[in-house]
Amino acid sequence: MTLASPTDFQPQGEPPASSPGGLQPDGWLRYLSFSLDHKVIGLQYLVCGFFFYFLGGALAGVIRTELASPISDFVSRETYNEVLTLHGTVMIFLWIVPVVNGAFGNYLIPFYVGARDMAFPRLNAVAFWLIPPAGLLLITSYFVQGGAAQSGWTAYPPLSITTPALGQVLWILSVLLLGGSSIFGGINFIATILKLRRPGLKMMQLPMYCWAMLGTSILVVLSTPVLAGTLILLSFDIIAHTGFFNPALGGNVVVYQHLFWFYSHPAVYIMVLPAFGLVSEILPIHARKPLFGYTTMVYSIMGIVVLGLVVWAHHMFTSGTPPWMRLFFTIATSFIAVPTGIKFFNWLATLWGGKIALNSAMLFACAFIVNFVFGGITGVALAQVPFDIHVHDTYFVVAHFHYIVYGGTVFVIFSSVYHWYPKFTGRMLNEHLGRFHFLLTFIGFNLCFAPQHWLGLNGMPRRVAEYDPSFATWNQVSSVGALLMAISSLPFLINILVSAYRGEIAGDNPWRALTPEWLTTSPPPVENWIGEAPLVTHPYGYGSAQDQIDLGAATGRDLWGGPGL
Amino acid sequence: MTSLAPGNSDTETRDVVSTAAVAHAGHDHGGEHADARLFGLATFLVADGMTFAGFFAAYLTFRAVNPLPPGSNYELELVLPAINTMLLLVSSYTFHRAGRGLLRGDGPACRLWLLLTAALGAAFLAGQMVEYFHLPFGLTDNLFASTFYALTGFHGLHVTLGVICILIVWWQCRSGGRVAASTPFGLEAAELYWHFVDGIWVILFGILYLL
C-alpha cells in the first residue's frame, strides 16, 4: 500500500498578478464576482452546488420523516407533494448537473487540454450566474399563492396543468434558466476540447474526463433544447389555455412524455458520464497503474452517447406504447449494458495488481463501482417490459435511480472533492474525518435505499405520503439510513471548513499524479501555468519506468525559475 | 511510457517559454487561441435546431394521432406564405453578396446588400403579420391552430432577432467599424445564423403549409 505522501516544496519565482489590469477583485471576493477565470467559476459552481445539496438533503429529510410512519402526520399531503417536487428538481438541476459538469468541468478541462481558460470565458460566467437566480425562483415558489409545483420533477400533464398554476410556472421558468445555463456550458466544453487543445496534443492523448465531458456536452446540446421547447409549450397550456398536452382540449399527454424523456433519459447520462470520467482520473493515480483499456473506454463513452439518445421510451412502457416500440426500446436499453460493462471491467482491471492507496478519495471511488454496478443491474431489469410494468412508479424505481445518482454520481463527487481539494486550496483534507465520513455515508446510503427495492417489488407506490402499514418496518429502516446520511455530512463539512485554514500543506502534487492540473502550483496561478503549458501525452503513465522520474522536475517547475520571467 | 515535454527537452522548452513570455507581456488572450467563436455559434445553432426538431416532432405526432374537431381542417392560404418563402430565399442570396462585398473590400456595396437583406427580412415579418390577421382561427381554437402559432411565432422571433443582428452588423461595417475584411466575424456569424433561420423556414413551410 502506498499512501502518497505530500511532497512539500515552496514555489519559486514571482506569483503573477492575480487580476490582469486589476479589473477583478482579489481574494475571496472574486468568488462573488463575475469572474472570467475558469478556476473561480468552477469553485463557484461547486460551492453553489453544495448549498443546494444541503437544501435538497433537508427536503429529503422531510420526505423520510413523513414516511417513517404509514399515515400522513408530519406534513400535509400538498406540502409533501411540493417537497418531493422541490427535492427532485433541486438535486438534479441545481446539484448534480452543475457540480459534476460545471464545477469539475470548468476547473479541470482547460488544464487537460493545455489551455489558459475556457473557449468563451464570458459565456462561462453567464452560465454560472444563471444558476443562483434560478435556484432563488424555485425557493420563492414555495411561498407564492398555491405553493410550489406539486407535479414531481417530471411535471407530467395533465397533473401539472391542474395543480396550482403560479408555482408550476415559476418551476418552468427556473428549469428553463438552468437548461440555458447547461446548454451554454455544453457549447463551451465542446469548443474548448475540440478547438483549444495545446498544439501537439492529440485527442487520443486526452485524460478520460475530457472524453466524458465531450460526450456529455453533445448530449446536453442535442437534448436540453427539446426539454426547453416542451416546457415552453407546457407553460402555454397553463397560462394561455392552449391544448398541446391537455386531453380535454384535444391535446396529447403522451407527446409530452416522449419529448420530456428525450431530454430526461440522456439527462441521466449527463449526470453519470462525467462521474465515469472523474473516477477514471482518480483510480489510476491512487492505484499507481495506467488506466486500463483507454481506447475501449473512449468508444464506450461515445457508444453510451449514441445509445443514450434512443432509449427514452423505456420510461413509458405503461403509457400505451405500441408493441414495436416496447421491443425496440427494450433491446436498445439492454445494449447500454455493453459499453457500461466495458467501463466497469476496465476500472476493475485498472485496480487489479495496483499499489492501492485506500485513502478517502479511493474509498469513495471504489464504493462508486460497487453501488453503480448494483444500480446498473436493476437498470437492465427495468428495461424488460414485463418486469417494468410490475414495478412502474413504485419504490423500486426510486431505489434504482438513487443507486445511480447517489451511489454513482454523488459518491464520485465526494471522491473528487477529497482528490482535488489539495489542488483547490493547497491544503490536505483530514484523512480520519474523511474515512469516518465515508463509513457513515456508505452504511447510511445502503441502509436508506436497499430496502426500497423490496418495498417497490411488493408494490409500495412512489410519491405518496401514506402507505400500507405492512411496509412500515422497512420504511423505518430506510429513514434511519437517511438520518445516518444526514449525520455523515457533519464530518465532511467540518473537514472542508477547518482544513482550509488548518490542513496540512499539500504541496503542488501530493498524489504524485501525471495529469496536467497537478503539474503546476496548488492553488494554480491565474493563467494556470507560469510559462508554457506542459505537453502531457501519457497522462496515465504510472508504474512504468518513467514513474520513477523526479516529479519535481516533471512539474515543469524549472520553467518558471528560468531567466526572463 | 510517460513523456512530458519539460522533462524531455529542456533547452527546446526554454525557448518556447521565453517566446510565450513575450507573447504574454500584455496578458493578451487575443492571439493565443484559435478563434472558436464561429464554431461555438454553429454548436449553438445545432442546439437551437433541436428545439425546432422537438416542435416539428410534436406537430407531426399531433397531426398523425389527434383528430381535429369537426369543422376545422389543415388547409392554409398558400399565396402569401409562398411569396414569403421566396423573400427569405432571396435574402440568403443578398446576404451572401454582402459577405463577398466585404471580403473584396467594397464597404459601400456590402452595406447596401446588408440593408437589402434586412429589408427582405422585415418584409417577411410584415407578410407574416398580414397572414396572422387574416387567418380564420385563433391561438386556442384547436390543436393545429396552437401548433401553427407556436411554430411560426418561434420562427418569427428568430427572424426578428436576425433582422436586428443584420442592422447591428450594417452599423459595424461602416468604415473604421468593428467589422472589416480583416475582422469579418460579426458578418460571418450573422450570415450563418440567417442561413439557419432560412433553412428552418423551408422545413417549416414544407410540413406546415404543403403537407
Boltz contact constraints between the chains, C-beta under 6 A:
constraints:
  - contact:
      token1: [A, 20]
      token2: [B, 27]
      max_distance: 6.0
  - contact:
      token1: [A, 119]
      token2: [B, 36]
      max_distance: 6.0
  - contact:
      token1: [A, 120]
      token2: [B, 40]
      max_distance: 6.0
  - contact:
      token1: [A, 183]
      token2: [B, 47]
      max_distance: 6.0
  - contact:
      token1: [A, 187]
      token2: [B, 40]
      max_distance: 6.0
  - contact:
      token1: [A, 187]
      token2: [B, 43]
      max_distance: 6.0
  - contact:
      token1: [A, 187]
      token2: [B, 44]
      max_distance: 6.0
  - contact:
      token1: [A, 190]
      token2: [B, 43]
      max_distance: 6.0
  - contact:
      token1: [A, 191]
      token2: [B, 36]
      max_distance: 6.0
  - contact:
      token1: [A, 191]
      token2: [B, 39]
      max_distance: 6.0
  - contact:
      token1: [A, 191]
      token2: [B, 40]
      max_distance: 6.0
  - contact:
      token1: [A, 195]
      token2: [B, 34]
      max_distance: 6.0
  - contact:
      token1: [A, 195]
      token2: [B, 36]
      max_distance: 6.0
  - contact:
      token1: [A, 195]
      token2: [B, 39]
      max_distance: 6.0
  - contact:
      token1: [A, 196]
      token2: [B, 33]
      max_distance: 6.0
  - contact:
      token1: [A, 221]
      token2: [B, 46]
      max_distance: 6.0
  - contact:
      token1: [A, 221]
      token2: [B, 47]
      max_distance: 6.0
  - contact:
      token1: [A, 222]
      token2: [B, 50]
      max_distance: 6.0
  - contact:
      token1: [A, 225]
      token2: [B, 47]
      max_distance: 6.0
  - contact:
      token1: [A, 225]
      token2: [B, 50]
      max_distance: 6.0
  - contact:
      token1: [A, 225]
      token2: [B, 51]
      max_distance: 6.0
  - contact:
      token1: [A, 226]
      token2: [B, 50]
      max_distance: 6.0
  - contact:
      token1: [A, 226]
      token2: [B, 54]
      max_distance: 6.0
  - contact:
      token1: [A, 229]
      token2: [B, 51]
      max_distance: 6.0
  - contact:
      token1: [A, 229]
      token2: [B, 54]
      max_distance: 6.0
  - contact:
      token1: [A, 229]
      token2: [B, 55]
      max_distance: 6.0
  - contact:
      token1: [A, 241]
      token2: [B, 140]
      max_distance: 6.0
  - contact:
      token1: [A, 242]
      token2: [B, 140]
      max_distance: 6.0
  - contact:
      token1: [A, 242]
      token2: [B, 146]
      max_distance: 6.0
  - contact:
      token1: [A, 243]
      token2: [B, 143]
      max_distance: 6.0
  - contact:
      token1: [A, 250]
      token2: [B, 66]
      max_distance: 6.0
  - contact:
      token1: [A, 250]
      token2: [B, 143]
      max_distance: 6.0
  - contact:
      token1: [A, 251]
      token2: [B, 143]
      max_distance: 6.0
  - contact:
      token1: [A, 252]
      token2: [B, 66]
      max_distance: 6.0
  - contact:
      token1: [A, 255]
      token2: [B, 58]
      max_distance: 6.0
  - contact:
      token1: [A, 255]
      token2: [B, 61]
      max_distance: 6.0
  - contact:
      token1: [A, 259]
      token2: [B, 54]
      max_distance: 6.0
  - contact:
      token1: [A, 531]
      token2: [B, 17]
      max_distance: 6.0
  - contact:
      token1: [A, 532]
      token2: [B, 16]
      max_distance: 6.0
  - contact:
      token1: [A, 532]
      token2: [B, 17]
      max_distance: 6.0
  - contact:
      token1: [A, 532]
      token2: [B, 20]
      max_distance: 6.0
  - contact:
      token1: [A, 534]
      token2: [B, 4]
      max_distance: 6.0
  - contact:
      token1: [A, 534]
      token2: [B, 5]
      max_distance: 6.0
  - contact:
      token1: [A, 534]
      token2: [B, 6]
      max_distance: 6.0
  - contact:
      token1: [A, 535]
      token2: [B, 5]
      max_distance: 6.0
  - contact:
      token1: [A, 536]
      token2: [B, 4]
      max_distance: 6.0
  - contact:
      token1: [A, 537]
      token2: [B, 3]
      max_distance: 6.0
  - contact:
      token1: [A, 538]
      token2: [B, 1]
      max_distance: 6.0
  - contact:
      token1: [A, 538]
      token2: [B, 2]
      max_distance: 6.0
  - contact:
      token1: [A, 538]
      token2: [B, 3]
      max_distance: 6.0
  - contact:
      token1: [A, 541]
      token2: [B, 1]
      max_distance: 6.0
  - contact:
      token1: [A, 541]
      token2: [B, 2]
      max_distance: 6.0
  - contact:
      token1: [A, 544]
      token2: [B, 1]
      max_distance: 6.0
  - contact:
      token1: [A, 546]
      token2: [B, 1]
      max_distance: 6.0
  - contact:
      token1: [A, 546]
      token2: [B, 2]
      max_distance: 6.0
  - contact:
      token1: [A, 553]
      token2: [B, 7]
      max_distance: 6.0
  - contact:
      token1: [A, 554]
      token2: [B, 4]
      max_distance: 6.0
  - contact:
      token1: [A, 554]
      token2: [B, 7]
      max_distance: 6.0
  - contact:
      token1: [A, 556]
      token2: [B, 6]
      max_distance: 6.0
  - contact:
      token1: [A, 559]
      token2: [B, 17]
      max_distance: 6.0
  - contact:
      token1: [A, 562]
      token2: [B, 14]
      max_distance: 6.0
  - contact:
      token1: [A, 564]
      token2: [B, 18]
      max_distance: 6.0
  - contact:
      token1: [A, 564]
      token2: [B, 21]
      max_distance: 6.0
  - contact:
      token1: [A, 565]
      token2: [B, 21]
      max_distance: 6.0
